[in-house]
Amino acid sequence: MPDEMIIKHCSPTLAGMKTANMFTYPFKNEVELRDTVRRLNRLLIGKGIRILPLRYQNNCALIYLYRPSKLSKDLSHEIARTILTERGYSMQSPQCLLRDLMKRLNASADFPHEIGLFLGYPPEDVWGFMKHQAQGYKCVGSWKVYGDEKQAQKTFEQYKKCTQLYTRWYTKGRSIERLTVAV
């Protein structure tokens, strides 16, 4: 997996601003994919980052790059716990929750609406998206906003600037390891 893809899709997570990002990666064979994921995990684990393929479909992998410490905090939020419990997730640990998410992703071509909780979206917005069936939102950026519109717009702009800055630094020769902030 080219490091450029990670920079393009995951800069806010690398910078420590966001819990996680996801992207689709077309791969030639599973051995190459596993080797690449292992290489990146060895490279970034010391910075608090993990990479996990969540789903394989038609020679594409859904790659999840995340910060386990932030994920644990996000999923302990009261609204997040309520949403996940109502949907039958095992609340034993973040690893169990990720395993349940992987099962749901592999059982359907669609994304479960609660996936936003695993990406660091505000639980209020995930709940609003589910309750209002993706209608009636205040604004849209990285996600549809039902709660604090001003804060969300500020966050969207920060993510955009971060990605632009990381892309510039990467094209000037900074490695993905050097661009990743230890949190």
N, CA, C and O of each residue as an XYZ file, in Angstrom:
732
protein
N       0.855     -1.162      0.000
C       0.000      0.000      0.000
C       0.901      1.225      0.000
O       1.714      1.410      0.906
N       0.756      2.030     -0.988
C       1.611      3.218     -1.054
C       1.343      4.163      0.123
O       0.198      4.396      0.511
N       2.425      4.691      0.671
C       2.303      5.625      1.781
C       1.504      6.861      1.387
O       0.870      7.490      2.234
N       1.535      7.215      0.077
C       0.769      8.389     -0.380
C      -0.719      8.228     -0.089
O      -1.403      9.201      0.229
N      -1.219      6.992     -0.201
C      -2.649      6.757      0.079
C      -2.965      7.050      1.537
O      -4.009      7.618      1.856
N      -2.061      6.659      2.408
C      -2.269      6.904      3.838
C      -2.234      8.400      4.117
O      -3.050      8.911      4.885
N      -1.306      9.093      3.505
C      -1.236     10.554      3.677
C      -2.533     11.195      3.178
O      -3.107     12.047      3.856
N      -2.986     10.791      2.008
C      -4.192     11.368      1.397
C      -5.441     11.130      2.249
O      -6.270     12.028      2.397
N      -5.579      9.925      2.809
C      -6.814      9.556      3.492
C      -6.753      9.629      5.021
O      -7.796      9.621      5.676
N      -5.556      9.701      5.596
C      -5.440      9.530      7.049
C      -4.616     10.595      7.771
O      -4.278     10.408      8.940
N      -4.289     11.687      7.122
C      -3.432     12.700      7.755
C      -3.939     13.170      9.125
O      -3.135     13.268     10.052
N      -5.241     13.465      9.293
C      -5.680     13.916     10.618
C      -5.448     12.872     11.727
O      -5.211     13.236     12.879
N      -5.516     11.600     11.387
C      -5.241     10.562     12.390
C      -3.741     10.499     12.653
O      -3.327     10.378     13.806
N      -2.924     10.578     11.614
C      -1.470     10.576     11.793
C      -1.032     11.753     12.663
O      -0.095     11.641     13.453
N      -1.724     12.882     12.506
C      -1.387     14.090     13.262
C      -1.895     14.058     14.704
O      -1.568     14.942     15.496
N      -2.691     13.047     15.047
C      -3.232     12.948     16.401
C      -4.497     13.757     16.615
O      -4.954     13.902     17.749
N      -5.076     14.290     15.535
C      -6.280     15.116     15.629
C      -7.554     14.283     15.608
O      -8.600     14.742     16.068
N      -7.480     13.082     15.087
C      -8.664     12.276     14.812
C      -8.416     10.848     15.289
O      -7.276     10.386     15.337
N      -9.483     10.166     15.636
C      -9.384      8.791     16.126
C      -8.994      7.821     15.030
O      -8.133      6.966     15.235
N      -9.614      7.945     13.870
C      -9.396      6.947     12.818
C      -9.834      7.463     11.464
O     -10.594      8.425     11.349
N      -9.328      6.791     10.444
C      -9.757      6.995      9.069
C      -9.857      5.636      8.397
O      -9.262      4.659      8.852
N     -10.613      5.587      7.314
C     -10.751      4.379      6.512
C     -10.574      4.736      5.049
O     -10.871      5.850      4.619
N     -10.082      3.765      4.299
C     -10.010      3.922      2.849
C      -9.963      2.544      2.207
O      -9.629      1.547      2.848
N     -10.306      2.515      0.933
C     -10.292      1.273      0.172
C      -8.968      1.165     -0.563
O      -8.516      2.109     -1.210
N      -8.359     -0.005     -0.449
C      -7.071     -0.241     -1.078
C      -7.158     -1.450     -2.004
O      -7.392     -2.567     -1.543
N      -6.972     -1.236     -3.313
C      -6.952     -2.373     -4.238
C      -5.616     -3.107     -4.109
O      -4.554     -2.487     -4.161
N      -5.674     -4.422     -3.941
C      -4.433     -5.174     -3.760
C      -4.322     -6.293     -4.802
O      -5.325     -6.789     -5.315
N      -3.080     -6.673     -5.099
C      -2.819     -7.720     -6.089
C      -3.015     -9.106     -5.499
O      -3.639     -9.973     -6.109
N      -2.467     -9.304     -4.289
C      -2.635    -10.587     -3.623
C      -2.600    -10.376     -2.115
O      -2.061     -9.383     -1.625
N      -3.173    -11.309     -1.399
C      -3.295    -11.164      0.055
C      -1.953    -11.188      0.769
O      -1.800    -10.546      1.809
N      -0.982    -11.912      0.233
C       0.342    -11.964      0.861
C       0.970    -10.563      0.857
O       1.507    -10.108      1.866
N       0.890     -9.898     -0.289
C       1.423     -8.535     -0.388
C       0.701     -7.603      0.596
O       1.338     -6.796      1.273
N      -0.606     -7.717      0.668
C      -1.385     -6.881      1.577
C      -0.973     -7.122      3.028
O      -0.721     -6.175      3.773
N      -0.905     -8.397      3.426
C      -0.522     -8.722      4.816
C       0.875     -8.200      5.137
O       1.102     -7.654      6.217
N       1.810     -8.367      4.202
C       3.176     -7.889      4.427
C       3.213     -6.371      4.591
O       3.930     -5.847      5.443
N       2.450     -5.687      3.785
C       2.399     -4.226      3.858
C       1.778     -3.764      5.176
O       2.287     -2.844      5.816
N       0.682     -4.401      5.577
C       0.040     -4.042      6.849
C       0.992     -4.307      8.015
O       1.089     -3.493      8.933
N       1.685     -5.426      7.985
C       2.658     -5.731      9.054
C       3.772     -4.684      9.089
O       4.146     -4.204     10.159
N       4.299     -4.333      7.918
C       5.375     -3.335      7.844
C       4.915     -2.010      8.450
O       5.623     -1.403      9.253
N       3.727     -1.574      8.055
C       3.220     -0.298      8.565
C       2.917     -0.362     10.057
O       3.176      0.599     10.781
N       2.378     -1.472     10.520
C       2.129     -1.607     11.958
C       3.435     -1.561     12.744
O       3.502     -0.906     13.784
N       4.470     -2.241     12.267
C       5.779     -2.193     12.955
C       6.323     -0.768     12.973
O       6.904     -0.327     13.965
N       6.131     -0.060     11.876
C       6.636      1.295     11.735
C       5.899      2.292     12.645
O       6.514      3.202     13.200
N       4.585      2.111     12.790
C       3.754      3.129     13.456
C       3.266      2.760     14.849
O       2.718      3.614     15.547
N       3.448      1.519     15.272
C       2.920      1.095     16.573
C       3.497      1.929     17.721
O       2.802      2.220     18.694
N       4.750      2.302     17.601
C       5.380      3.119     18.640
C       4.820      4.524     18.724
O       5.038      5.230     19.709
N       4.106      4.927     17.703
C       3.474      6.251     17.675
C       2.005      6.174     18.092
O       1.301      7.184     18.088
N       1.546      4.971     18.454
C       0.163      4.816     18.900
C      -0.833      4.570     17.791
O      -2.027      4.816     17.967
N      -0.366      4.088     16.646
C      -1.216      3.837     15.468
C      -1.262      2.347     15.179
O      -0.263      1.641     15.316
N      -2.446      1.878     14.776
C      -2.620      0.498     14.293
C      -3.313      0.562     12.933
O      -4.090      1.475     12.656
N      -3.015     -0.425     12.093
C      -3.665     -0.550     10.794
C      -4.280     -1.933     10.728
O      -3.642     -2.935     11.052
N      -5.533     -1.968     10.303
C      -6.284     -3.216     10.289
C      -7.156     -3.289      9.036
O      -7.939     -2.374      8.782
N      -7.035     -4.356      8.252
C      -7.997     -4.542      7.160
C      -9.322     -5.026      7.763
O      -9.361     -6.051      8.444
N     -10.390     -4.292      7.512
C     -11.690     -4.642      8.095
C     -12.507     -5.568      7.203
O     -13.292     -6.380      7.691
N     -12.315     -5.438      5.890
C     -13.125     -6.222      4.957
C     -12.358     -6.402      3.653
O     -11.631     -5.513      3.208
N     -12.539     -7.568      3.059
C     -11.977     -7.865      1.744
C     -13.138     -8.094      0.794
O     -14.065     -8.848      1.092
N     -13.076     -7.426     -0.364
C     -14.152     -7.566     -1.329
C     -13.626     -7.226     -2.720
O     -13.136     -6.119     -2.945
N     -13.725     -8.169     -3.654
C     -13.313     -7.937     -5.045
C     -11.896     -7.381     -5.175
O     -11.673     -6.384     -5.861
N     -10.955     -8.023     -4.521
C      -9.543     -7.607     -4.525
C      -9.327     -6.192     -3.994
O      -8.380     -5.510     -4.385
N     -10.203     -5.767     -3.111
C     -10.043     -4.495     -2.401
C     -10.174     -4.766     -0.907
O     -10.976     -5.590     -0.469
N      -9.377     -4.059     -0.155
C      -9.459     -4.162      1.305
C      -9.919     -2.813      1.853
O      -9.482     -1.757      1.395
N     -10.796     -2.871      2.825
C     -11.183     -1.668      3.552
C     -10.182     -1.539      4.699
O     -10.205     -2.325      5.646
N      -9.313     -0.547      4.603
C      -8.236     -0.359      5.572
C      -8.682      0.635      6.636
O      -9.222      1.699      6.333
N      -8.442      0.263      7.880
C      -8.790      1.078      9.040
C      -7.486      1.444      9.740
O      -6.792      0.570     10.258
N      -7.150      2.734      9.758
C      -5.982      3.234     10.458
C      -6.507      3.987     11.673
O      -7.296      4.922     11.535
N      -6.072      3.582     12.863
C      -6.677      4.157     14.068
C      -5.692      4.253     15.228
O      -4.615      3.656     15.226
N      -6.112      5.025     16.203
C      -5.382      5.181     17.461
C      -6.191      4.467     18.544
O      -7.232      4.969     18.968
N      -5.721      3.302     18.995
C      -6.485      2.534     19.984
C      -6.839      3.316     21.247
O      -7.929      3.139     21.792
N      -5.947      4.169     21.716
C      -6.250      4.920     22.945
C      -7.414      5.886     22.725
O      -8.274      6.027     23.595
N      -7.448      6.547     21.578
C      -8.559      7.454     21.271
C      -9.848      6.675     21.026
O     -10.924      7.107     21.437
N      -9.741      5.532     20.359
C     -10.921      4.714     20.098
C     -11.557      4.269     21.406
O     -12.776      4.336     21.561
N     -10.748      3.821     22.332
C     -11.258      3.382     23.634
C     -12.011      4.516     24.332
O     -13.088      4.300     24.888
N     -11.446      5.715     24.302
C     -12.100      6.874     24.926
C     -13.414      7.201     24.211
O     -14.439      7.419     24.856
N     -13.376      7.235     22.873
C     -14.580      7.565     22.095
C     -15.720      6.579     22.349
O     -16.873      6.977     22.511
N     -15.386      5.301     22.380
C     -16.425      4.280     22.518
C     -16.940      4.150     23.948
O     -17.915      3.441     24.195
N     -16.290      4.830     24.890
C     -16.789      4.813     26.269
C     -17.793      5.940     26.527
O     -18.398      5.994     27.599
N     -17.973      6.827     25.571
C     -18.952      7.913     25.692
C     -20.339      7.303     25.875
O     -20.669      6.304     25.236
N     -21.137      7.891     26.731
C     -22.456      7.338     27.076
C     -23.347      7.106     25.854
O     -23.961      6.047     25.730
N     -23.422      8.077     24.962
C     -24.264      7.918     23.770
C     -23.711      6.823     22.861
O     -24.473      6.034     22.303
N     -22.384      6.773     22.712
C     -21.768      5.725     21.889
C     -22.077      4.345     22.466
O     -22.435      3.427     21.729
N     -21.940      4.204     23.767
C     -22.220      2.910     24.418
C     -23.683      2.507     24.215
O     -23.978      1.338     23.969
N     -24.588      3.463     24.316
C     -26.012      3.182     24.117
C     -26.264      2.703     22.687
O     -26.941      1.697     22.474
N     -25.722      3.419     21.721
C     -25.911      3.042     20.316
C     -25.390      1.630     20.071
O     -26.078      0.803     19.472
N     -24.186      1.362     20.531
C     -23.564      0.057     20.281
C     -24.283     -1.075     21.018
O     -24.447     -2.167     20.474
N     -24.702     -0.818     22.234
C     -25.439     -1.832     23.008
C     -26.757     -2.159     22.319
O     -27.126     -3.327     22.200
N     -27.468     -1.127     21.864
C     -28.749     -1.346     21.177
C     -28.587     -2.151     19.896
O     -29.530     -2.802     19.448
N     -27.408     -2.110     19.311
C     -27.152     -2.845     18.073
C     -26.481     -4.184     18.312
O     -26.059     -4.845     17.363
N     -26.381     -4.590     19.562
C     -25.891     -5.926     19.889
C     -24.386     -6.094     19.910
O     -23.893     -7.219     19.828
N     -23.649     -5.008     20.019
C     -22.190     -5.120     20.101
C     -21.782     -5.646     21.477
O     -22.430     -5.366     22.486
N     -20.705     -6.407     21.490
C     -20.127     -6.904     22.735
C     -19.329     -5.766     23.361
O     -18.368     -5.280     22.763
N     -19.710     -5.349     24.531
C     -19.097     -4.179     25.151
C     -17.913     -4.538     26.042
O     -17.558     -3.767     26.934
N     -17.301     -5.688     25.817
C     -16.207     -6.140     26.668
C     -14.936     -5.309     26.507
O     -14.268     -5.000     27.494
N     -14.601     -4.948     25.273
C     -13.374     -4.188     25.019
C     -13.451     -3.573     23.620
O     -14.263     -3.991     22.794
N     -12.605     -2.583     23.364
C     -12.568     -2.023     22.006
C     -12.238     -3.084     20.952
O     -12.744     -3.019     19.832
N     -11.397     -4.054     21.302
C     -11.057     -5.123     20.352
C     -12.299     -5.951     20.019
O     -12.496     -6.324     18.862
N     -13.129     -6.241     21.004
C     -14.376     -6.980     20.760
C     -15.320     -6.141     19.894
O     -15.994     -6.671     19.010
N     -15.365     -4.850     20.148
C     -16.210     -3.970     19.347
C     -15.735     -3.940     17.894
O     -16.552     -3.958     16.973
N     -14.425     -3.895     17.690
C     -13.888     -3.929     16.325
C     -14.203     -5.264     15.648
O     -14.533     -5.304     14.462
N     -14.100     -6.330     16.393
C     -14.436     -7.654     15.835
C     -15.905     -7.695     15.418
O     -16.233     -8.221     14.355
N     -16.786     -7.145     16.248
C     -18.213     -7.083     15.902
C     -18.436     -6.215     14.660
O     -19.244     -6.561     13.798
N     -17.729     -5.101     14.570
C     -17.846     -4.231     13.396
C     -17.403     -4.985     12.142
O     -18.058     -4.902     11.103
N     -16.304     -5.712     12.234
C     -15.815     -6.488     11.082
C     -16.860     -7.517     10.637
O     -17.075     -7.707      9.440
N     -17.498     -8.169     11.587
C     -18.539     -9.149     11.246
C     -19.682     -8.464     10.503
O     -20.181     -8.987      9.506
N     -20.092     -7.308     10.982
C     -21.185     -6.572     10.334
C     -20.794     -6.109      8.935
O     -21.595     -6.185      8.003
N     -19.575     -5.636      8.794
C     -19.108     -5.190      7.482
C     -19.043     -6.340      6.488
O     -19.355     -6.167      5.310
N     -18.639     -7.504      6.958
C     -18.504     -8.654      6.068
C     -19.832     -9.351      5.790
O     -19.930    -10.158      4.865
N     -20.844     -9.044      6.582
C     -22.163     -9.652      6.386
C     -23.025     -8.856      5.409
O     -24.067     -9.335      4.963
N     -22.586     -7.634      5.078
C     -23.401     -6.772      4.226
C     -22.501     -5.895      3.364
O     -21.387     -5.559      3.767
N     -22.972     -5.530      2.197
C     -22.222     -4.619      1.332
C     -22.308     -3.185      1.845
O     -21.477     -2.347      1.495
N     -23.308     -2.905      2.670
C     -23.507     -1.559      3.205
C     -22.676     -1.344      4.463
O     -22.235     -2.294      5.110
N     -22.475     -0.083      4.789
C     -21.809      0.267      6.034
C     -22.851      0.422      7.129
O     -23.872      1.074      6.914
N     -22.616     -0.166      8.303
C     -23.544      0.081      9.412
C     -23.412      1.540      9.849
O     -22.303      2.073      9.896
N     -24.507      2.172     10.159
C     -24.499      3.599     10.495
C     -23.608      3.932     11.688
O     -23.056      5.029     11.767
N     -23.471      3.002     12.599
C     -22.662      3.249     13.794
C     -21.165      3.309     13.487
O     -20.368      3.578     14.386
N     -20.774      3.067     12.260
C     -19.354      3.087     11.891
C     -18.723      4.441     12.209
O     -17.522      4.522     12.467
N     -19.532      5.506     12.190
C     -19.027      6.829     12.532
C     -18.419      6.896     13.919
O     -17.501      7.679     14.159
N     -18.926      6.077     14.838
C     -18.366      6.054     16.194
C     -16.923      5.551     16.173
O     -16.109      5.968     16.997
N     -16.606      4.662     15.239
C     -15.265      4.097     15.117
C     -14.315      5.046     14.387
O     -13.106      4.817     14.353
N     -14.860      6.100     13.810
C     -14.061      7.084     13.085
C     -13.867      8.380     13.878
O     -13.220      9.314     13.403
N     -14.427      8.428     15.079
C     -14.267      9.609     15.914
C     -15.290     10.694     15.659
O     -15.101     11.830     16.094
N     -16.380     10.370     14.958
C     -17.437     11.357     14.760
C     -18.153     11.572     16.097
O     -18.245     10.644     16.902
N     -18.652     12.768     16.338
C     -19.378     13.003     17.593
C     -20.572     12.051     17.713
O     -21.354     11.918     16.772
N     -20.716     11.390     18.864
C     -21.835     10.451     19.045
C     -23.193     11.091     18.792
O     -24.108     10.432     18.297
N     -23.331     12.375     19.130
C     -24.599     13.069     18.896
C     -24.932     13.101     17.400
O     -26.096     12.992     17.013
N     -23.914     13.250     16.578
C     -24.133     13.302     15.136
C     -24.428     11.912     14.570
O     -25.244     11.776     13.658
N     -23.777     10.890     15.100
C     -24.068      9.517     14.670
C     -25.504      9.170     15.044
O     -26.243      8.604     14.238
N     -25.889      9.508     16.256
C     -27.256      9.244     16.720
C     -28.258     10.018     15.852
O     -29.285      9.470     15.451
N     -27.959     11.287     15.565
C     -28.839     12.103     14.723
C     -28.968     11.535     13.321
O     -30.060     11.531     12.753
N     -27.881     11.062     12.763
C     -27.891     10.450     11.429
C     -28.808      9.232     11.417
O     -29.586      9.041     10.482
N     -28.713      8.420     12.449
C     -29.535      7.212     12.525
C     -31.006      7.560     12.769
O     -31.896      7.002     12.127
N     -31.250      8.472     13.685
C     -32.618      8.849     14.039
C     -33.346      9.515     12.880
O     -34.525      9.248     12.647
N     -32.648     10.381     12.154
C     -33.278     11.159     11.084
C     -33.042     10.561      9.701
O     -33.345     11.189      8.686
N     -32.501      9.348      9.666
C     -32.276      8.615      8.417
C     -31.520      9.464      7.392
O     -31.892      9.539      6.221
N     -30.454     10.098      7.871
C     -29.552     10.903      7.042
C     -30.222     12.157      6.463
O     -29.711     12.733      5.503
N     -31.321     12.576      7.014
C     -32.036     13.775      6.566
C     -31.982     14.838      7.665
O     -31.698     14.528      8.822
N     -32.250     16.071      7.303
C     -32.400     17.152      8.288
C     -31.122     17.559      8.994
O     -31.192     18.098     10.098
N     -29.973     17.330      8.414
C     -28.707     17.700      9.046
C     -28.456     19.198      8.879
O     -29.031     19.836      7.997
N     -27.600     19.751      9.725
C     -27.287     21.179      9.712
C     -26.238     21.529      8.665
O     -26.316     22.578      8.027
N     -25.262     20.653      8.492
C     -24.223     20.839      7.488
C     -23.550     19.493      7.251
O     -23.773     18.530      7.983
N     -22.716     19.450      6.205
C     -22.019     18.207      5.898
C     -20.571     18.527      5.558
O     -20.272     19.521      4.896
N     -19.691     17.667      6.023
C     -18.256     17.760      5.747
C     -17.739     16.338      5.751
O     -18.105     15.543      4.885
N     -16.906     16.010      6.699
C     -16.447     14.624      6.849
C     -17.597     13.712      7.276
O     -17.552     12.502      7.054
N     -18.607     14.289      7.878
C     -19.809     13.571      8.286
C     -20.979     14.553      8.256
O     -20.787     15.756      8.077
N     -22.181     14.033      8.432
C     -23.376     14.890      8.506
C     -23.547     15.331      9.955
O     -23.492     14.522     10.881
N     -23.754     16.620     10.127
C     -23.778     17.229     11.459
C     -25.213     17.489     11.902
O     -26.005     18.110     11.193
N     -25.519     16.998     13.086
C     -26.830     17.225     13.709
C     -26.687     18.005     15.011
O     -27.667     18.536     15.533
N     -25.463     18.072     15.535
C     -25.213     18.752     16.800
C     -24.570     20.110     16.601
O     -25.165     20.997     15.990
N     -23.366     20.279     17.109
C     -22.654     21.550     17.127
C     -22.064     21.871     15.744
O     -20.971     21.422     15.399
N     -22.802     22.645     14.979
C     -22.407     22.971     13.603
C     -21.113     23.787     13.551
O     -20.247     23.511     12.721
N     -20.971     24.779     14.421
C     -19.780     25.627     14.403
C     -18.519     24.819     14.699
O     -17.503     24.977     14.023
N     -18.587     23.965     15.698
C     -17.427     23.137     16.041
C     -17.104     22.162     14.910
O     -15.936     21.937     14.594
N     -18.133     21.589     14.308
C     -17.913     20.643     13.213
C     -17.239     21.339     12.028
O     -16.304     20.790     11.445
N     -17.699     22.528     11.670
C     -17.097     23.240     10.542
C     -15.641     23.598     10.828
O     -14.793     23.544      9.937
N     -15.363     23.957     12.060
C     -13.983     24.242     12.474
C     -13.136     22.970     12.334
O     -12.011     23.022     11.837
N     -13.674     21.845     12.768
C     -12.972     20.565     12.665
C     -12.743     20.185     11.209
O     -11.645     19.753     10.855
N     -13.753     20.335     10.357
C     -13.606     20.015      8.931
C     -12.463     20.830      8.317
O     -11.659     20.304      7.547
N     -12.402     22.101      8.660
C     -11.355     22.970      8.124
C      -9.975     22.539      8.639
O      -8.998     22.564      7.891
N      -9.899     22.150      9.902
C      -8.625     21.674     10.456
C      -8.173     20.401      9.746
O      -6.992     20.256      9.431
N      -9.087     19.492      9.496
C      -8.743     18.251      8.779
C      -8.236     18.561      7.370
O      -7.258     17.971      6.911
N      -8.901     19.480      6.699
C      -8.514     19.851      5.334
C      -7.111     20.460      5.323
O      -6.278     20.085      4.497
N      -6.848     21.393      6.234
C      -5.536     22.029      6.309
C      -4.457     21.008      6.662
O      -3.363     21.042      6.098
N      -4.754     20.119      7.575
C      -3.816     19.079      7.976
C      -3.435     18.217      6.772
O      -2.254     17.955      6.543
N      -4.418     17.785      6.015
C      -4.159     16.931      4.847
C      -3.324     17.686      3.816
O      -2.408     17.114      3.225
N      -3.625     18.950      3.597
C      -2.840     19.751      2.648
C      -1.385     19.877      3.110
O      -0.454     19.721      2.319
N      -1.210     20.159      4.388
C       0.133     20.317      4.945
C       0.915     19.004      4.891
O       2.079     18.996      4.491
N       0.291     17.899      5.289
C       0.961     16.596      5.268
C       1.311     16.178      3.840
O       2.373     15.603      3.603
N       0.426     16.464      2.900
C       0.709     16.147      1.498
C       1.929     16.928      1.018
O       2.804     16.379      0.347
N       1.979     18.192      1.362
C       3.118     19.027      0.970
C       4.419     18.499      1.585
O       5.431     18.362      0.897
N       4.378     18.206      2.884
C       5.579     17.702      3.564
C       6.014     16.355      2.991
O       7.205     16.102      2.814
N       5.039     15.497      2.703
C       5.371     14.179      2.169
C       6.023     14.303      0.786
O       6.997     13.612      0.488
N       5.481     15.181     -0.045
C       6.059     15.347     -1.389
C       7.451     15.985     -1.336
O       8.218     15.882     -2.292
N       7.773     16.640     -0.226
C       9.109     17.218     -0.054
C      10.072     16.240      0.616
O      11.215     16.587      0.915
N       9.593     15.001      0.853
C      10.510     13.974      1.324
C      10.370     13.496      2.751
O      11.115     12.608      3.165
N       9.451     14.046      3.520
C       9.273     13.544      4.890
C       8.606     12.178      4.856
O       7.650     11.966      4.109
N       9.097     11.276      5.644
C       8.546      9.912      5.683
C       7.252      9.880      6.481
O       6.974     10.774      7.279
N       6.473      8.843      6.253
C       5.218      8.671      6.989
C       5.491      8.522      8.488
O       4.724      8.998      9.325
N       6.585      7.860      8.802
C       6.955      7.694     10.215
C       7.269      9.043     10.852
O       6.864      9.306     11.985
N       7.971      9.876     10.144
C       8.327     11.197     10.672
C       7.099     12.103     10.770
O       7.040     12.967     11.645
N       6.119     11.916      9.886
C       4.910     12.729      9.912
C       3.916     12.293     10.992
O       3.002     13.041     11.338
N       4.096     11.097     11.515
C       3.152     10.572     12.505
C       3.527     11.061     13.898
O       4.648     10.866     14.367
N       2.557     11.701     14.546
C       2.740     12.242     15.888
C       2.485     11.145     16.915
O       1.495     10.418     16.830
N       3.379     11.034     17.876
C       3.174     10.089     18.980
C       2.214     10.720     19.978
O       2.459     11.816     20.481
N       1.133     10.028     20.258
C       0.136     10.543     21.216
C      -0.050      9.524     22.324
O      -0.841      9.746     23.241
